[in-house]
Amino acid sequence: MSYHWNWGVLLSPVSTGEPTTYLGWLISGLGVTVSVSLVAWVIALVAGSFFGVLRTMPNKRLAAIGTVYVAIFRNIPLIVQFFIWYLVVPELLPASAGNWLKQLPPGVQFFSASIVCLGLFTSARVCEQVRSGIEALPRGQRAAGLAMGFTEWQTYRYVLLPVSYRIIVPPLTSEFLNIFKNSAVASTIGLLDLSAQARQLVDYTAQTYESFIAVTLAYVLINLVVMNLMRWLERRTRLPGYIGGK
């Protein structure tokens, strides 16, 4: 098979008449991927922490709520959840809210549905990491917090969570990386992220290898930045006597 390599195509002006190059398309997609992933990660960390705490509460009803939440978001395929949030949820909302959502610019609709879907999907996995971190602590820590006069929530806030977060930095790193990779699925609902821009570049130039090699390198760069950032965070937050501590 003969293939004509042409890396210069990345610097060529796009044929749509836009004042940019094909490399500019990829950089724009990279910005969308990073933005969606970071906002979704905030949602995942907040929601995952909340439901992770619920899963370890002595109250069985609260623990059951956390269990049902995890079961729902972990057992429905991610691509299905994207279409549910983009197509189904606006129809289930009150007419005024649904119409308002559907009248937003398409780019805003794609972005909003993507961050909510990706954030909640990942939060179910973060929830399990938080739960495992809390349950890995000695039971005496909870008892000590309550004995000092803390309420149940204060015990979690000041005693259990500060320690459990330090323990679960390595698995959280994996989830943080996954959220960048899973963001590529958002292109199925129309979000022009990095992978979508790569496919668009192929459609206009037919330079398949150059497009996807460039995208692969971009994802590798993201992963390297995230891993080094989380490795630094792990060193800064490790506790003596626990996993990773000296």
C-alpha positions as CSV (number, residue, x, y, z in Angstrom):
1,M,0.0,0.0,0.0
2,S,1.4,3.4,-1.0
3,Y,0.6,6.4,1.2
4,H,1.7,10.0,0.5
5,W,2.9,11.5,3.8
6,N,2.4,15.2,4.1
7,W,3.0,16.7,7.5
8,G,2.8,20.2,6.0
9,V,-1.0,19.8,5.7
10,L,-1.3,20.6,9.3
11,L,0.0,24.2,8.6
12,S,-2.2,24.6,5.5
13,P,-5.2,27.0,5.7
14,V,-8.5,25.1,6.1
15,S,-10.6,24.7,3.0
16,T,-13.7,26.0,4.7
17,G,-12.5,29.5,4.5
18,E,-12.0,30.0,8.2
19,P,-9.0,32.1,9.2
20,T,-7.1,29.2,10.7
21,T,-5.1,26.1,9.8
22,Y,-5.7,22.4,10.3
23,L,-3.3,22.5,13.2
24,G,-5.5,25.3,14.6
25,W,-8.5,22.9,14.4
26,L,-6.6,20.4,16.5
27,I,-5.5,23.0,19.0
28,S,-9.1,24.2,19.3
29,G,-10.2,20.6,19.9
30,L,-7.5,20.1,22.5
31,G,-8.8,23.2,24.3
32,V,-12.3,21.8,24.3
33,T,-11.1,18.4,25.5
34,V,-9.2,19.9,28.4
35,S,-12.0,22.3,29.4
36,V,-14.7,19.6,29.3
37,S,-12.5,17.2,31.3
38,L,-11.5,19.7,34.0
39,V,-15.0,20.9,34.6
40,A,-16.3,17.3,34.6
41,W,-13.6,16.4,37.1
42,V,-14.8,19.0,39.5
43,I,-18.3,17.6,39.3
44,A,-16.9,14.0,39.7
45,L,-14.8,14.9,42.7
46,V,-17.6,16.8,44.5
47,A,-20.4,14.3,43.7
48,G,-18.2,11.3,44.2
49,S,-17.0,12.5,47.6
50,F,-20.6,13.1,48.7
51,F,-21.9,9.8,47.7
52,G,-18.7,8.0,48.9
53,V,-19.4,9.5,52.3
54,L,-23.0,8.3,52.2
55,R,-21.9,4.8,51.4
56,T,-19.9,4.6,54.6
57,M,-22.6,6.2,56.9
58,P,-24.0,4.1,59.7
59,N,-27.5,5.1,58.5
60,K,-28.6,2.2,56.2
61,R,-31.0,4.4,54.2
62,L,-28.2,7.0,53.4
63,A,-25.8,4.1,52.5
64,A,-28.5,2.6,50.2
65,I,-28.8,5.9,48.3
66,G,-25.1,5.9,47.6
67,T,-25.3,2.3,46.5
68,V,-28.1,2.9,44.1
69,Y,-26.3,6.0,42.7
70,V,-23.2,3.9,41.9
71,A,-25.2,1.1,40.4
72,I,-27.0,3.4,38.0
73,F,-24.1,5.3,36.7
74,R,-21.6,2.4,36.6
75,N,-23.9,0.0,34.8
76,I,-25.1,2.2,32.0
77,P,-22.6,2.5,29.1
78,L,-21.0,5.9,28.8
79,I,-22.2,6.4,25.2
80,V,-25.8,5.7,26.2
81,Q,-25.5,8.2,29.0
82,F,-24.3,10.9,26.6
83,F,-27.4,10.4,24.4
84,I,-29.7,10.4,27.5
85,W,-28.3,13.7,28.8
86,Y,-28.3,15.3,25.4
87,L,-31.6,14.0,23.9
88,V,-33.8,12.6,26.7
89,V,-33.2,14.8,29.7
90,P,-34.5,18.0,28.0
91,E,-37.7,16.2,27.1
92,L,-38.2,15.1,30.7
93,L,-37.8,18.5,32.2
94,P,-40.7,21.0,32.6
95,A,-41.6,22.5,29.2
96,S,-40.1,25.9,30.0
97,A,-36.8,24.5,31.2
98,G,-36.6,22.0,28.3
99,N,-37.3,24.6,25.7
100,W,-34.7,26.9,27.2
101,L,-32.1,24.2,27.0
102,K,-33.0,23.4,23.4
103,Q,-32.8,27.0,22.4
104,L,-29.2,27.4,23.6
105,P,-26.5,27.5,20.9
106,P,-25.6,24.0,19.8
107,G,-22.0,24.4,21.1
108,V,-23.3,25.3,24.6
109,Q,-25.7,22.3,24.5
110,F,-23.0,19.9,23.5
111,F,-20.6,21.3,26.2
112,S,-23.2,21.3,29.0
113,A,-24.5,17.8,28.3
114,S,-20.9,16.5,28.1
115,I,-19.6,17.9,31.4
116,V,-22.7,16.7,33.3
117,C,-22.6,13.2,31.7
118,L,-18.9,12.8,32.0
119,G,-18.8,14.2,35.5
120,L,-21.6,12.0,36.9
121,F,-20.3,8.9,35.2
122,T,-16.8,9.4,36.7
123,S,-18.3,10.4,40.1
124,A,-19.6,6.9,40.5
125,R,-16.1,5.6,40.2
126,V,-14.7,8.3,42.5
127,C,-17.4,7.4,45.0
128,E,-15.9,3.9,45.2
129,Q,-12.4,5.2,45.7
130,V,-13.5,7.5,48.5
131,R,-15.5,4.7,50.1
132,S,-12.5,2.4,50.0
133,G,-10.2,5.1,51.4
134,I,-12.5,5.7,54.3
135,E,-13.0,2.0,55.0
136,A,-9.2,1.5,55.0
137,L,-8.8,3.7,58.0
138,P,-8.8,2.2,61.5
139,R,-12.3,2.3,63.1
140,G,-10.8,4.0,66.1
141,Q,-10.5,7.2,64.1
142,R,-14.2,7.7,63.7
143,A,-14.7,6.8,67.4
144,A,-12.0,9.3,68.4
145,G,-13.7,12.1,66.4
146,L,-17.1,11.4,67.9
147,A,-15.5,11.2,71.4
148,M,-14.0,14.7,70.9
149,G,-17.5,16.0,70.5
150,F,-17.6,16.2,66.7
151,T,-20.8,15.5,64.9
152,E,-20.9,12.7,62.3
153,W,-20.4,15.2,59.4
154,Q,-17.6,17.0,61.3
155,T,-15.9,13.7,61.9
156,Y,-15.8,13.1,58.2
157,R,-14.7,16.6,57.4
158,Y,-11.9,17.0,59.9
159,V,-10.8,13.4,60.6
160,L,-11.7,10.8,58.0
161,L,-11.7,12.6,54.7
162,P,-8.4,14.5,55.1
163,V,-6.6,11.2,55.6
164,S,-8.5,9.1,53.1
165,Y,-8.0,11.6,50.3
166,R,-4.2,11.2,50.8
167,I,-4.5,7.4,50.6
168,I,-6.5,7.4,47.4
169,V,-4.3,9.8,45.4
170,P,-3.0,7.0,43.1
171,P,-6.4,5.5,42.1
172,L,-7.7,9.1,41.7
173,T,-4.9,9.7,39.3
174,S,-6.2,6.8,37.2
175,E,-9.7,8.3,37.2
176,F,-8.3,11.7,36.3
177,L,-6.6,10.2,33.3
178,N,-9.7,8.3,32.3
179,I,-11.8,11.4,32.2
180,F,-9.6,12.9,29.5
181,K,-9.8,9.7,27.5
182,N,-13.5,9.2,28.0
183,S,-14.2,12.8,26.8
184,A,-13.6,11.5,23.3
185,V,-17.0,9.8,23.4
186,A,-18.6,13.3,23.6
187,S,-17.9,13.7,19.9
188,T,-20.8,11.3,19.3
189,I,-23.3,14.0,20.3
190,G,-21.5,16.7,18.2
191,L,-18.9,18.2,20.6
192,L,-15.9,19.3,18.5
193,D,-13.3,18.0,20.9
194,L,-9.8,16.7,19.9
195,S,-11.0,13.4,18.4
196,A,-13.8,15.0,16.5
197,Q,-11.4,17.6,15.0
198,A,-9.1,14.8,14.0
199,R,-11.9,13.1,12.1
200,Q,-12.9,16.4,10.5
201,L,-9.3,16.9,9.4
202,V,-9.3,13.5,7.8
203,D,-12.6,14.3,6.0
204,Y,-11.1,17.4,4.5
205,T,-7.5,16.3,3.7
206,A,-7.6,12.5,3.6
207,Q,-4.3,12.5,5.5
208,T,-5.4,9.9,8.1
209,Y,-2.0,9.0,9.6
210,E,-0.9,12.5,10.2
211,S,-4.2,13.4,11.8
212,F,-4.4,10.6,14.3
213,I,-0.6,10.6,15.1
214,A,-1.0,14.2,16.0
215,V,-4.0,13.5,18.2
216,T,-2.2,10.5,19.8
217,L,0.7,12.8,20.7
218,A,-1.7,15.3,22.2
219,Y,-3.3,12.7,24.4
220,V,0.1,11.5,25.5
221,L,1.1,15.0,26.4
222,I,-2.1,15.4,28.5
223,N,-1.3,12.1,30.3
224,L,2.3,13.1,31.0
225,V,1.2,16.5,32.5
226,V,-1.6,14.8,34.6
227,M,0.7,12.0,35.9
228,N,3.5,14.4,36.9
229,L,1.0,16.8,38.6
230,M,-0.6,13.9,40.6
231,R,2.9,12.5,41.4
232,W,3.8,15.9,42.9
233,L,0.6,16.0,44.8
234,E,1.1,12.5,46.2
235,R,4.6,13.5,47.4
236,R,3.3,16.6,49.0
237,T,0.3,15.0,50.8
238,R,1.7,11.5,51.8
239,L,1.4,10.6,55.5
240,P,4.0,8.5,57.4
241,G,2.6,5.1,58.3
242,Y,0.2,4.9,55.3
243,I,0.6,3.6,51.8
244,G,3.2,5.7,50.0
245,G,4.3,7.4,53.2
246,K,7.9,7.3,54.5
